[in-house]
Every structure is written in C-alpha cells, then in structure tokens.
Amino acid sequence: MDIDVKSWLFDVLNAINEIDSFFVDIPLELVYFQNDIKTRRAVERNIEIIGEAVNRIVQKDSNIIISNSRKIIDTRNRIIHGYDTVSDEIIWSIFITHLPILKIEVEKYLGE
C-alpha cells in the first residue's frame, strides 16, 4: 500500500477515535451532543478531516473501496462551504450510523 494512502487511512482512524473519545463521559444521546458546542464543533472538524482524507485516498488508489466515500466527501464539503445547512441531527447520524462502519473498513485496510 502506498505510504500516503496508509497515512490518510491513519488520519481517518485517528479522527474517528478522537470523536469516540468525546463521548466517554457523556451519554450517547443527541440532546447531550446538541447542548455541548465544543463537542459539536470538534466532531464537525474531525468529519472534515475524514472527508478530506477519504477524498485523497480515492483519488490516489482506486483499489481502496470505502463505503459511501462520495457521501463522506460531500459531507466534508457541506460542513466547510454550507455550514449553515448542516444540522446537529445529520452530524449525529453520521457519528452513530456511519463512522462505526468506516472504522471497520479502515482497520481492515491497515491490518493488511
């Protein structure tokens, strides 16, 4: 595997792990997320990092298949360019539903 791709995969994994770490001491409930501006912004920033890394990965190596890669990249762009259209519910859904799947995929590639 290309060293850049491997580095970007680690960036994705580190961003997911960082997001997970924000919820060690608080319940995994939307209301807690909505009431903590610092956590919301930190999660959004890490999703931006994930989106940028995924974009670089898919451009560099077409053999790396990441589920919903286009949606991940589009979400990154929406957070950056259309920040006023991003809802807490969308970010929460990504965290709860999609990041666990992405984490498994990335760990698989890094384990090869």
Secondary structure, 3 states (H helix, E strand, C coil): CCHHHHHHHHHHHHHHHHHHHCCCCCCCCHHHHHCCHHHHHHHHHHHHHHHHHHHHHHHHCCCCCCCCHHHHHHHHHHHHHCHHHCCHHHHHHHHHHHHHHHHHHHHHHHHC
